[in-house]
Each structure stands twice: as structure tokens, then as C-alpha cells.
Amino acid sequence: MNAARQAVPVAWHQKNPLDMAETFLLALALMLIIEGMFPFVFPTAWRDTFRRIAERPLHHIRIGGLIAMVLGLILLLIAT
């Protein structure tokens, strides 16, 4: 009688590099789809919002970028 094999979790550094490349491409594709939805669906509002963001001081833009990176890192840590 064959015993059912249980899946053994694999550490992130032991994964196949092709799986990691595929995951990266999927994440990039999803980001591009989401980023492209707003200018496609709401071009005027997107342009106005982009213009207002561009007029802000550089340190406000950097803080916004930092917040986005930290949130992304937190979500990545939660997901893995």
C-alpha cells in the first residue's frame, strides 16, 4: 500500500528560479494592468491628479513613495 505523500514546504531560496521569474512576471503584469486601468477609464481625472501630484514639493512625493514601498513590503511579508 502506498502512503499518501505530503507536500513539504519549500523555503523561498530553494524554489526553482523559473518559478521565481514566472512569479515576478505575473506580479509585473498585474501591476501594469492596474496602473493602466485608471488612465484608460478616467483619463481626465488621472491627468489632473497626476498634475497635482507633480506640483507638490519633492519631499511629499518621496514620502508617498516611501509609504507605498513600506506597504508593499508589509504585504509581501504577509503573503510569504
Buried (B, 14 or more C-beta within 10 A) or exposed (E): EEEEEEEEEEEEEEEEEEEEEEEEEEEEEEEEEEEEEEEEEEEEEBEEEEEEEEEEEEEEEEEEEEEEEEEEEEEEEEEE
